[in-house]
């Protein structure tokens, strides 16, 4: 593998993380713990990648997303997904105006900078598919007319575990549009005590808007310029390729457990998220540790396991960990 020059202490200027730190401090005023979820949501905000949060009800998923949106001086809409929701309820529709005999466009809640799709898997596939064009192309089509969504545009979706009653699995094409899928767990005992102390009075804890859309877009441009060594690029490609053909990396036992591996979109997402992960740590270059830290969140929803894997209780998370353990770090 060809080697390229790596940055040295004399050539590297620490990344300015003050904006991200200010946002994180505001979120921490209202959300106790959940540091992993908050950091991944910051990565999403700083890269423009959509995020899917999975966890049982009551884990502050919605509260965290809403609070994050309040820290940015921008528009925010929440969509509560239900079994009777229609695509027009999400993207909007044409309305006939009797006064002038013409149709006008009534914009749906998708027209916002940050959109919270709450319990997205409680709606049927037709409604879930209505988000596809918006998430990938940053535009929607109403009555044959295309409307470009204003940047920054971010979809942060929550879902209940698919084993729960009244849920529908998301289509693979839509799941792949999410940069990351986060698994949100329960707080610790200490965190739960602090939750009780903060919420006992029932009053809403205020947070300040400490970031603007222009600052977010400026930070995204800086993150996109972070140095990534050719060996790191090769490492990312090797990881994603191994999820498709594990036998070529000496993981023959995984071959019958993987139906489909990660798509090329995963390669791009892993590079972007790893850059943001390094940026949040004040670095202007990506290390293998950044890749290892972010890979499970980027890959877990992009690996489709076989029935044999389900029978052996082998999840996509286990497959990702085996892949990372098998590939030598640069």
KAFEN-V881267 format. One record per pair of residues at least 4 apart in sequence whose C-alpha atoms are under 6 Angstrom apart, sorted by the first residue. I is the first residue (numbers start at 0). J is the second residue. D is the distance in Angstrom with one decimal. If there is no record, write none. Layout:
I:J:D, I:J:D
//
This chain:
13:281:5.2, 13:282:5.4, 14:281:4.5, 14:282:5.6, 14:283:5.8, 25:206:5.7, 26:30:5.9, 26:66:6.0, 29:204:5.9, 42:275:5.6, 43:47:5.6, 43:48:4.9, 45:219:5.3, 46:219:5.6, 48:178:5.1, 49:153:5.7, 49:154:5.1, 49:155:5.8, 49:177:4.8, 49:178:5.4, 50:155:5.0, 50:177:5.3, 50:178:5.9, 50:179:5.0, 50:180:5.9, 51:156:4.8, 51:157:5.7, 51:180:4.6, 52:157:4.6, 52:180:5.8, 52:181:4.8, 53:157:5.9, 53:158:5.0, 53:159:5.7, 53:182:5.0, 53:183:6.0, 54:159:5.5, 54:183:5.1, 55:159:5.5, 59:63:5.9, 62:66:6.0, 69:208:5.9, 70:207:5.7, 70:208:3.9, 70:209:5.5, 71:208:5.1, 71:210:4.7, 71:211:5.5, 72:208:5.6, 72:211:5.1, 74:111:5.2, 74:112:5.3, 75:111:5.5, 75:113:4.9, 75:114:5.8, 76:108:5.8, 76:114:5.1, 77:114:5.8, 77:115:4.6, 78:116:5.0, 78:117:5.9, 79:117:5.0, 80:117:5.9, 80:118:5.7, 80:119:5.4, 80:121:5.9, 80:122:5.4, 81:121:5.4, 81:122:4.9, 82:121:5.8, 82:122:4.5, 85:126:5.9, 86:126:4.8, 86:129:5.6, 87:91:4.6, 87:92:5.4, 89:107:5.2, 89:108:5.8, 89:109:5.9, 90:107:4.5, 90:109:5.5, 91:105:5.5, 91:106:4.4, 91:107:3.8, 92:104:6.0, 92:105:5.5, 93:102:6.0, 93:103:5.5, 93:104:4.7, 93:105:6.0, 94:102:5.4, 94:103:5.3, 95:101:5.8, 95:102:4.4, 96:100:5.5, 96:101:5.5, 96:102:5.9, 112:151:5.5, 112:152:4.4, 113:152:5.8, 113:153:4.9, 114:154:4.9, 115:155:5.0, 115:156:5.6, 116:156:4.4, 117:156:5.7, 117:157:5.1, 118:157:5.0, 118:158:4.4, 119:158:5.5, 120:158:5.7, 120:166:5.3, 120:167:5.1, 121:166:4.6, 121:167:5.9, 124:128:6.0, 130:134:6.0, 132:136:5.3, 133:137:4.6, 133:138:4.8, 133:139:5.4, 137:148:5.4, 138:146:5.5, 138:147:4.3, 138:148:5.1, 139:145:5.7, 139:146:5.4, 140:144:5.3, 140:145:4.3, 161:166:5.8, 178:268:5.7, 178:297:6.0, 179:296:5.0, 179:297:4.6, 180:296:5.3, 181:296:5.9, 186:190:5.7, 194:198:6.0, 195:199:5.6, 225:283:5.1, 225:284:5.4, 226:284:4.5, 227:284:5.9, 227:285:5.5, 236:240:6.0, 241:245:4.6, 242:260:4.8, 243:260:4.0, 245:250:5.0, 245:254:5.8, 246:250:4.7, 246:251:4.2, 256:304:5.7, 256:305:5.2, 256:308:4.8, 257:304:4.6, 257:305:5.7, 258:303:5.4, 258:304:5.1, 258:305:5.2, 259:302:5.9, 259:303:5.1, 260:302:4.8, 261:265:6.0, 261:301:4.9, 261:302:5.4, 265:269:5.9, 268:272:5.9, 269:273:5.9, 273:289:5.3, 273:290:5.6, 274:285:5.9, 277:282:5.4, 277:285:5.7, 278:282:5.3, 290:294:5.7, 294:298:5.9, 295:299:5.5, 299:315:5.3, 299:316:5.5, 302:315:5.9, 304:308:6.0, 308:312:6.0, 308:313:4.9, 309:313:5.9
//
